[in-house]
Amino acid sequence: MSIETRVKELNGTSQKKSYSVEEVMQILGVVRQTVYKLIERGCFKAVKVDKGYRIVKKSFDK
């Protein structure tokens, strides 16, 4: 299954503006630590909210 297909599946019909770390884990099929490493490396934009991160959808989808 392609990443695009998995993203569409997870999003459904809603117009999301960000992803949670858990959603990115599911889309990419990786563990939490990998998502945090990708955030640290600047692979996509993320905003720290409370104790977690929200990944900006536009930057991730690129």
N, CA, C and O atoms as a GROMACS GRO file, in nm:
protein
  248
    1MET      N    1   0.085  -0.118   0.000
    1MET     CA    2   0.000   0.000   0.000
    1MET      C    3   0.089   0.124   0.000
    1MET      O    4   0.187   0.130   0.075
    2SER      N    5   0.057   0.221  -0.082
    2SER     CA    6   0.138   0.342  -0.092
    2SER      C    7   0.113   0.434   0.027
    2SER      O    8   0.011   0.424   0.094
    3ILE      N    9   0.208   0.524   0.050
    3ILE     CA   10   0.193   0.621   0.158
    3ILE      C   11   0.072   0.709   0.134
    3ILE      O   12  -0.003   0.739   0.227
    4GLU      N   13   0.050   0.750   0.008
    4GLU     CA   14  -0.064   0.835  -0.025
    4GLU      C   15  -0.195   0.767   0.011
    4GLU      O   16  -0.286   0.830   0.064
    5THR      N   17  -0.205   0.638  -0.018
    5THR     CA   18  -0.325   0.562   0.012
    5THR      C   19  -0.348   0.555   0.163
    5THR      O   20  -0.460   0.571   0.210
    6ARG      N   21  -0.240   0.531   0.238
    6ARG     CA   22  -0.251   0.523   0.384
    6ARG      C   23  -0.292   0.657   0.443
    6ARG      O   24  -0.371   0.662   0.537
    7VAL      N   25  -0.239   0.767   0.388
    7VAL     CA   26  -0.275   0.901   0.436
    7VAL      C   27  -0.423   0.925   0.412
    7VAL      O   28  -0.493   0.972   0.502
    8LYS      N   29  -0.472   0.894   0.292
    8LYS     CA   30  -0.613   0.913   0.260
    8LYS      C   31  -0.701   0.829   0.352
    8LYS      O   32  -0.806   0.874   0.398
    9GLU      N   33  -0.658   0.706   0.378
    9GLU     CA   34  -0.732   0.615   0.465
    9GLU      C   35  -0.744   0.672   0.606
    9GLU      O   36  -0.852   0.670   0.664
   10LEU      N   37  -0.635   0.723   0.659
   10LEU     CA   38  -0.636   0.778   0.794
   10LEU      C   39  -0.712   0.909   0.803
   10LEU      O   40  -0.779   0.935   0.903
   11ASN      N   41  -0.704   0.991   0.700
   11ASN     CA   42  -0.770   1.121   0.702
   11ASN      C   43  -0.921   1.110   0.683
   11ASN      O   44  -0.995   1.193   0.735
   12GLY      N   45  -0.966   1.012   0.610
   12GLY     CA   46  -1.108   1.003   0.581
   12GLY      C   47  -1.152   1.125   0.502
   12GLY      O   48  -1.086   1.164   0.406
   13THR      N   49  -1.262   1.186   0.542
   13THR     CA   50  -1.312   1.302   0.471
   13THR      C   51  -1.278   1.433   0.540
   13THR      O   52  -1.306   1.540   0.486
   14SER      N   53  -1.217   1.427   0.657
   14SER     CA   54  -1.186   1.551   0.730
   14SER      C   55  -1.067   1.623   0.667
   14SER      O   56  -0.981   1.561   0.604
   15GLN      N   57  -1.065   1.754   0.685
   15GLN     CA   58  -0.956   1.836   0.633
   15GLN      C   59  -0.857   1.864   0.745
   15GLN      O   60  -0.865   1.968   0.810
   16LYS      N   61  -0.766   1.774   0.769
   16LYS     CA   62  -0.668   1.788   0.876
   16LYS      C   63  -0.562   1.891   0.838
   16LYS      O   64  -0.528   1.906   0.720
   17LYS      N   65  -0.511   1.961   0.938
   17LYS     CA   66  -0.402   2.054   0.916
   17LYS      C   67  -0.273   2.004   0.981
   17LYS      O   68  -0.165   2.058   0.956
   18SER      N   69  -0.286   1.900   1.063
   18SER     CA   70  -0.167   1.844   1.127
   18SER      C   71  -0.189   1.697   1.159
   18SER      O   72  -0.302   1.648   1.161
   19TYR      N   73  -0.079   1.629   1.183
   19TYR     CA   74  -0.082   1.488   1.222
   19TYR      C   75  -0.023   1.475   1.362
   19TYR      O   76   0.062   1.554   1.402
   20SER      N   77  -0.068   1.376   1.434
   20SER     CA   78  -0.005   1.342   1.561
   20SER      C   79   0.115   1.253   1.532
   20SER      O   80   0.130   1.202   1.421
   21VAL      N   81   0.200   1.236   1.630
   21VAL     CA   82   0.315   1.146   1.614
   21VAL      C   83   0.265   1.005   1.584
   21VAL      O   84   0.324   0.934   1.503
   22GLU      N   85   0.157   0.964   1.650
   22GLU     CA   86   0.102   0.830   1.628
   22GLU      C   87   0.054   0.812   1.484
   22GLU      O   88   0.074   0.705   1.426
   23GLU      N   89  -0.008   0.915   1.427
   23GLU     CA   90  -0.054   0.905   1.288
   23GLU      C   91   0.063   0.892   1.192
   23GLU      O   92   0.057   0.813   1.098
   24VAL      N   93   0.169   0.968   1.216
   24VAL     CA   94   0.289   0.959   1.131
   24VAL      C   95   0.351   0.820   1.145
   24VAL      O   96   0.399   0.763   1.047
   25MET      N   97   0.352   0.766   1.267
   25MET     CA   98   0.403   0.630   1.288
   25MET      C   99   0.327   0.530   1.202
   25MET      O  100   0.387   0.444   1.138
   26GLN      N  101   0.194   0.541   1.200
   26GLN     CA  102   0.111   0.450   1.122
   26GLN      C  103   0.134   0.468   0.972
   26GLN      O  104   0.145   0.370   0.898
   27ILE      N  105   0.140   0.592   0.928
   27ILE     CA  106   0.156   0.620   0.784
   27ILE      C  107   0.288   0.564   0.733
   27ILE      O  108   0.293   0.499   0.629
   28LEU      N  109   0.396   0.591   0.808
   28LEU     CA  110   0.529   0.549   0.764
   28LEU      C  111   0.566   0.407   0.805
   28LEU      O  112   0.659   0.348   0.750
   29GLY      N  113   0.493   0.352   0.900
   29GLY     CA  114   0.524   0.217   0.949
   29GLY      C  115   0.654   0.214   1.026
   29GLY      O  116   0.734   0.121   1.012
   30VAL      N  117   0.676   0.317   1.109
   30VAL     CA  118   0.799   0.326   1.189
   30VAL      C  119   0.764   0.339   1.336
   30VAL      O  120   0.648   0.356   1.372
   31VAL      N  121   0.866   0.332   1.422
   31VAL     CA  122   0.846   0.347   1.565
   31VAL      C  123   0.854   0.494   1.605
   31VAL      O  124   0.901   0.578   1.529
   32ARG      N  125   0.806   0.524   1.724
   32ARG     CA  126   0.800   0.661   1.776
   32ARG      C  127   0.936   0.731   1.769
   32ARG      O  128   0.943   0.847   1.729
   33GLN      N  129   1.041   0.662   1.808
   33GLN     CA  130   1.175   0.722   1.811
   33GLN      C  131   1.215   0.772   1.671
   33GLN      O  132   1.280   0.876   1.660
   34THR      N  133   1.179   0.701   1.568
   34THR     CA  134   1.211   0.742   1.431
   34THR      C  135   1.140   0.872   1.395
   34THR      O  136   1.199   0.960   1.332
   35VAL      N  137   1.015   0.885   1.436
   35VAL     CA  138   0.941   1.009   1.408
   35VAL      C  139   1.008   1.126   1.477
   35VAL      O  140   1.023   1.233   1.417
   36TYR      N  141   1.048   1.109   1.602
   36TYR     CA  142   1.116   1.216   1.674
   36TYR      C  143   1.251   1.252   1.609
   36TYR      O  144   1.289   1.369   1.606
   37LYS      N  145   1.321   1.152   1.559
   37LYS     CA  146   1.448   1.180   1.488
   37LYS      C  147   1.422   1.260   1.361
   37LYS      O  148   1.498   1.352   1.330
   38LEU      N  149   1.315   1.226   1.288
   38LEU     CA  150   1.280   1.300   1.166
   38LEU      C  151   1.244   1.445   1.200
   38LEU      O  152   1.278   1.536   1.124
   39ILE      N  153   1.176   1.466   1.311
   39ILE     CA  154   1.143   1.602   1.355
   39ILE      C  155   1.271   1.678   1.386
   39ILE      O  156   1.288   1.792   1.343
   40GLU      N  157   1.362   1.615   1.462
   40GLU     CA  158   1.489   1.679   1.499
   40GLU      C  159   1.571   1.716   1.376
   40GLU      O  160   1.637   1.820   1.375
   41ARG      N  161   1.568   1.632   1.274
   41ARG     CA  162   1.646   1.657   1.152
   41ARG      C  163   1.580   1.760   1.060
   41ARG      O  164   1.639   1.801   0.960
   42GLY      N  165   1.458   1.801   1.094
   42GLY     CA  166   1.390   1.901   1.013
   42GLY      C  167   1.329   1.846   0.885
   42GLY      O  168   1.310   1.919   0.788
   43CYS      N  169   1.299   1.716   0.883
   43CYS     CA  170   1.241   1.655   0.764
   43CYS      C  171   1.102   1.710   0.734
   43CYS      O  172   1.059   1.711   0.619
   44PHE      N  173   1.034   1.756   0.836
   44PHE     CA  174   0.906   1.824   0.822
   44PHE      C  175   0.886   1.914   0.943
   44PHE      O  176   0.951   1.896   1.046
   45LYS      N  177   0.796   2.010   0.929
   45LYS     CA  178   0.772   2.105   1.037
   45LYS      C  179   0.685   2.041   1.144
   45LYS      O  180   0.590   1.969   1.115
   46ALA      N  181   0.719   2.070   1.269
   46ALA     CA  182   0.642   2.019   1.381
   46ALA      C  183   0.634   2.127   1.488
   46ALA      O  184   0.725   2.208   1.505
   47VAL      N  185   0.524   2.126   1.560
   47VAL     CA  186   0.501   2.223   1.666
   47VAL      C  187   0.483   2.148   1.796
   47VAL      O  188   0.406   2.052   1.804
   48LYS      N  189   0.555   2.192   1.900
   48LYS     CA  190   0.542   2.127   2.030
   48LYS      C  191   0.415   2.179   2.097
   48LYS      O  192   0.396   2.300   2.112
   49VAL      N  193   0.328   2.087   2.136
   49VAL     CA  194   0.203   2.120   2.203
   49VAL      C  195   0.197   2.037   2.330
   49VAL      O  196   0.196   1.914   2.326
   50ASP      N  197   0.193   2.105   2.444
   50ASP     CA  198   0.197   2.039   2.574
   50ASP      C  199   0.321   1.949   2.580
   50ASP      O  200   0.433   1.998   2.572
   51LYS      N  201   0.299   1.818   2.594
   51LYS     CA  202   0.412   1.725   2.605
   51LYS      C  203   0.442   1.652   2.474
   51LYS      O  204   0.532   1.569   2.469
   52GLY      N  205   0.368   1.684   2.369
   52GLY     CA  206   0.387   1.615   2.242
   52GLY      C  207   0.408   1.710   2.127
   52GLY      O  208   0.425   1.830   2.145
   53TYR      N  209   0.405   1.653   2.007
   53TYR     CA  210   0.424   1.731   1.885
   53TYR      C  211   0.304   1.712   1.793
   53TYR      O  212   0.237   1.608   1.796
   54ARG      N  213   0.278   1.813   1.712
   54ARG     CA  214   0.186   1.803   1.600
   54ARG      C  215   0.268   1.832   1.476
   54ARG      O  216   0.340   1.932   1.471
   55ILE      N  217   0.259   1.746   1.377
   55ILE     CA  218   0.336   1.760   1.254
   55ILE      C  219   0.248   1.833   1.152
   55ILE      O  220   0.135   1.792   1.126
   56VAL      N  221   0.301   1.940   1.096
   56VAL     CA  222   0.226   2.019   0.998
   56VAL      C  223   0.202   1.934   0.874
   56VAL      O  224   0.296   1.885   0.812
   57LYS      N  225   0.075   1.917   0.840
   57LYS     CA  226   0.035   1.827   0.731
   57LYS      C  227   0.100   1.864   0.598
   57LYS      O  228   0.152   1.777   0.529
   58LYS      N  229   0.097   1.991   0.562
   58LYS     CA  230   0.156   2.033   0.433
   58LYS      C  231   0.302   1.994   0.422
   58LYS      O  232   0.345   1.945   0.318
   59SER      N  233   0.378   2.017   0.528
   59SER     CA  234   0.522   1.985   0.522
   59SER      C  235   0.543   1.834   0.518
   59SER      O  236   0.635   1.787   0.451
   60PHE      N  237   0.461   1.759   0.587
   60PHE     CA  238   0.474   1.612   0.587
   60PHE      C  239   0.436   1.555   0.451
   60PHE      O  240   0.504   1.467   0.399
   61ASP      N  241   0.327   1.606   0.394
   61ASP     CA  242   0.279   1.551   0.266
   61ASP      C  243   0.375   1.577   0.150
   61ASP      O  244   0.374   1.505   0.051
   62LYS      N  245   0.459   1.681   0.164
   62LYS     CA  246   0.559   1.708   0.059
   62LYS      C  247   0.658   1.595   0.056
   62LYS      O  248   0.751   1.596  -0.025
   0.00000   0.00000   0.00000
